Amino acid sequence: MKKTGRTIITFDWAIKTVLRDKANFDVLEGFLTALFGRPVVILDLLESESNRGDDREKYNRVDLLAKTDDGERIIVEVQYLSEMAYLRRLAYGTAKTIVETLKLGEPYANLSKVYSISLLHFDISRDGDDYIYHGKTEFTGLHTHNPVTLKKSLVGEQVRIGETNIFPEYYLIPLKRFTDVVRDDLDQWVYAFKNNEVLDEFTAPGIGALKEKLDYLKLDERERRKFDKHMDYARSEWGTIEDARQEGREEGLEEGLVKGREEGLTKGREEERKKHERERRILIKSLYDNGIAIETIAASVGLPEPAIRRLLDDE
């Protein structure tokens, strides 16, 4: 028997709309409390560079920057499509956030800790043995391999979690890897994000606010049309890009087989590099021919826009 639940709007749409209202902070607080295992109170939501422009510019990169009651910063990002050097962009985002929290002339003791949380709609690992991954900076002895207990004076004011762990922490949550088996409060939130549904039996702190405030049926007619249009466009874009990627892989494979029959297989780094360049060129052309914006292509393949334009001009 199918479990009953309530359909909710996607979390990326919620970030752009209802979650920016202070009255709805309890939704985000509930999720973060379940993730961190400690109470989280949001003091403010801050603008980030990705939250601007129209839907076409930001459909694949939606993020939210929150500030807790004790000044810590939390970046929440929803990412639908995999892109080249994604982890480098996460590192850049946290570094930029750290720098922006410290005004010129302020002591380093005022630096805020930053957490980066990514809700991902694609796989991130080859083994796929989990659906939540946590990364942080830890120091160990070069020879002993034992973790070091750092002196608190090295940090200054005590950091709430880990005391000396002032460095950024990352949470990667590939939603597709979640098997829909709910074991705890955090699983209830992951289920909701993956399926856009809150089951009636869910009782995690804040999950009731998620169900009520993100309820699709409670949108007025104008909001519902905007949301449906957003989803139709997003699905079309995702499908086009995935189809183009598959087409690029198939064309690249066919070209490689022909070349192999005619000239034989050649090994080495240079040949691998050339093969990669050919496949990427095919992918870029396929994306462009299917009407994908150059800015979106650049984010997807990890090349700057001028390089994309040069490749297209060479065709």
Order of alpha helices (4+ residues) and beta strands (2+ residues): beta-alpha-alpha-beta-alpha-beta-beta-alpha-beta-beta-beta-alpha-beta-alpha-alpha-alpha-alpha-alpha
